């Protein structure tokens, strides 16, 4: 090598999932949730750890945030995301998390009921199909507990579930023959 030329540092691979589409090689950085108070400009981190957190959804009263995360012991080795809830204004030292769903497959797309008691979301129940499993409509108690899958008999993918304004119905996008 000639004097004065720089070489790129080699990538240090220390994760089981080391590369993804559209991102490339992964490092130890993770995606977390933050709350920005507009008036003061104060930014508060409300999730942490060696996990990626996504799809935040505010509760109707603004006190809680539901989100999707794979918080298993080894998140790089499986696709098991669940729905979690955290306070939007956590205590100084801790942000207590509540696990809302607990199916062995990916749960995603949380949306609150108008009264804040339920969270609707998608749930893939066929873990052998991994990412190709049918996404079903599910409902869970916002404080955790049993998850009810409402579309087990439906052989179509559903997306973006949302409660109606009165909370009596759940709307969603349905995929059929490649159309939504």
C-alpha positions as CSV (number, residue, x, y, z in Angstrom):
1,X,0.0,0.0,0.0
2,X,1.2,3.4,-0.8
3,X,1.9,5.9,1.9
4,X,-1.0,8.2,2.6
5,X,-3.8,5.9,1.2
6,X,-6.6,4.8,3.6
7,X,-8.2,1.4,3.7
8,X,-11.7,0.6,5.0
9,X,-11.9,-1.1,8.3
10,X,-13.2,-4.6,8.1
11,X,-16.8,-5.3,9.3
12,X,-16.8,-7.0,12.7
13,X,-19.6,-9.5,12.7
14,X,-20.9,-10.2,16.2
15,X,-24.6,-10.9,15.6
16,X,-26.3,-14.0,14.2
17,X,-28.4,-11.8,11.8
18,X,-25.6,-9.7,10.3
19,X,-27.2,-8.3,7.2
20,X,-30.6,-7.3,5.9
21,X,-32.1,-6.1,2.6
22,X,-32.0,-2.3,2.1
23,X,-29.8,-1.8,5.1
24,X,-26.7,-4.0,4.5
25,X,-24.4,-5.1,7.3
26,X,-25.8,-4.6,10.8
27,X,-24.0,-3.4,13.8
28,X,-25.1,-3.2,17.5
29,X,-27.4,-0.2,17.0
30,X,-31.1,-0.9,17.7
31,X,-34.3,0.9,16.9
32,X,-36.0,2.3,20.0
33,X,-39.0,4.5,20.8
34,X,-38.7,8.1,21.9
35,X,-41.2,10.8,22.9
36,X,-40.5,14.4,21.9
37,X,-42.2,17.1,24.0
38,X,-42.9,19.8,21.4
39,X,-43.1,22.7,23.8
40,X,-39.8,22.1,25.6
41,X,-38.0,20.1,22.9
42,X,-37.1,17.4,25.5
43,X,-36.6,14.0,23.9
44,X,-37.1,11.0,26.2
45,X,-36.1,7.5,25.3
46,X,-38.9,5.1,26.5
47,X,-37.6,1.7,25.2
48,X,-34.1,0.2,25.4
49,X,-32.2,-3.1,25.3
50,X,-30.7,-5.3,22.6
51,X,-34.0,-5.3,20.7
52,X,-35.6,-3.4,17.8
53,X,-38.9,-1.6,18.6
54,X,-41.3,-0.4,15.9
55,X,-44.9,0.4,14.9
56,X,-45.8,2.7,17.9
57,X,-49.5,3.3,18.6
58,X,-50.6,5.9,21.2
59,X,-53.5,4.9,23.6
60,X,-56.6,7.1,23.4
61,X,-55.7,8.9,26.6
62,X,-52.0,9.3,25.5
63,X,-50.6,7.6,28.6
64,X,-49.4,4.4,27.0
65,X,-47.8,3.4,23.7
66,X,-48.2,-0.1,22.1
67,X,-45.5,-1.3,19.9
68,X,-44.0,-4.3,18.1
69,X,-40.8,-6.0,19.2
70,X,-39.0,-9.3,19.3
71,X,-37.8,-9.5,22.9
72,X,-37.0,-13.2,22.9
73,X,-33.7,-14.4,24.4
74,X,-32.2,-14.5,20.9
75,X,-34.1,-12.1,18.6
76,X,-31.7,-12.6,15.7
77,X,-32.6,-16.3,15.4
78,X,-36.4,-16.1,15.0
79,X,-39.3,-14.0,13.7
80,X,-41.4,-14.0,16.9
81,X,-42.5,-10.4,17.4
82,X,-45.1,-9.6,20.0
83,X,-47.2,-6.5,21.0
84,X,-45.9,-4.7,24.1
85,X,-47.1,-1.6,26.0
86,X,-45.0,1.0,27.8
87,X,-45.8,4.2,29.6
88,X,-45.4,7.3,27.4
89,X,-43.8,9.1,30.4
90,X,-41.7,6.4,32.1
91,X,-40.2,6.8,35.5
92,X,-36.6,8.1,35.7
93,X,-34.9,4.7,36.1
94,X,-37.3,2.2,34.5
95,X,-39.8,1.8,31.7
96,X,-42.0,-1.1,32.8
97,X,-43.1,-3.1,29.8
98,X,-46.3,-5.2,29.5
99,X,-46.3,-8.0,27.1
100,X,-49.8,-7.9,25.4
101,X,-49.5,-10.8,22.9
102,X,-47.6,-14.1,23.2
103,X,-48.1,-16.2,20.2
104,X,-45.1,-18.1,18.8
105,X,-45.3,-16.3,15.5
106,X,-45.1,-12.7,14.4
107,X,-47.7,-10.3,15.9
108,X,-47.7,-6.8,14.5
109,X,-49.7,-3.6,13.6
110,X,-51.2,-2.7,17.0
111,X,-54.2,-0.4,17.2
112,X,-56.1,0.6,20.3
113,X,-59.8,0.4,21.0
114,X,-61.5,3.8,21.7
115,X,-61.8,2.9,25.4
116,X,-58.2,1.8,25.7
117,X,-59.0,-1.7,27.0
118,X,-58.2,-3.7,23.9
119,X,-55.5,-3.8,21.2
120,X,-56.2,-5.3,17.8
121,X,-53.3,-6.5,15.8
122,X,-52.2,-9.1,13.2
123,X,-51.0,-12.5,14.2
124,X,-49.4,-15.3,12.2
125,X,-50.3,-18.6,13.8
126,X,-48.5,-21.0,11.4
127,X,-44.9,-20.8,12.7
128,X,-43.7,-23.4,10.1
129,X,-44.4,-20.9,7.3
130,X,-42.4,-18.2,9.0
131,X,-42.7,-14.9,7.1
132,X,-45.0,-16.5,4.5
133,X,-47.7,-17.3,7.1
134,X,-51.2,-15.8,6.8
135,X,-51.6,-12.8,8.9
136,X,-54.8,-13.1,10.9
137,X,-56.9,-10.5,12.8
138,X,-56.4,-10.8,16.6
139,X,-57.5,-8.9,19.7
140,X,-55.7,-8.8,23.1
141,X,-56.3,-7.1,26.4
142,X,-54.2,-4.0,26.7
143,X,-52.9,-5.1,30.0
144,X,-51.9,-8.6,28.7
145,X,-53.7,-11.9,28.9
146,X,-55.3,-14.2,26.3
147,X,-55.1,-13.3,22.6
148,X,-58.1,-14.1,20.5
149,X,-57.6,-14.8,16.8
150,X,-60.8,-13.8,15.0
151,X,-60.0,-14.9,11.4
152,X,-58.7,-18.5,11.7
153,X,-61.1,-19.7,9.0
154,X,-60.1,-16.9,6.6
155,X,-57.4,-17.9,4.1
156,X,-56.4,-14.4,3.2
157,X,-53.9,-11.9,4.5
158,X,-55.1,-9.0,6.6
159,X,-53.3,-5.7,7.2
160,X,-53.7,-2.5,9.2
161,X,-56.5,-3.4,11.6
162,X,-58.3,-0.5,13.2
163,X,-61.3,-0.2,15.6
164,X,-64.3,1.7,14.5
165,X,-65.1,4.9,16.3
166,X,-67.6,3.2,18.6
167,X,-65.3,0.2,19.3
168,X,-67.9,-2.3,18.1
169,X,-66.2,-3.3,14.9
170,X,-62.7,-3.8,13.6
171,X,-61.8,-2.7,10.0
172,X,-58.8,-4.1,8.1
173,X,-57.3,-4.3,4.6
174,X,-57.8,-7.7,3.0
175,X,-55.5,-9.2,0.3
176,X,-57.2,-11.3,-2.4
177,X,-55.6,-12.4,-5.6
178,X,-52.7,-10.0,-5.2
179,X,-55.0,-7.0,-4.7
180,X,-55.9,-5.2,-1.5
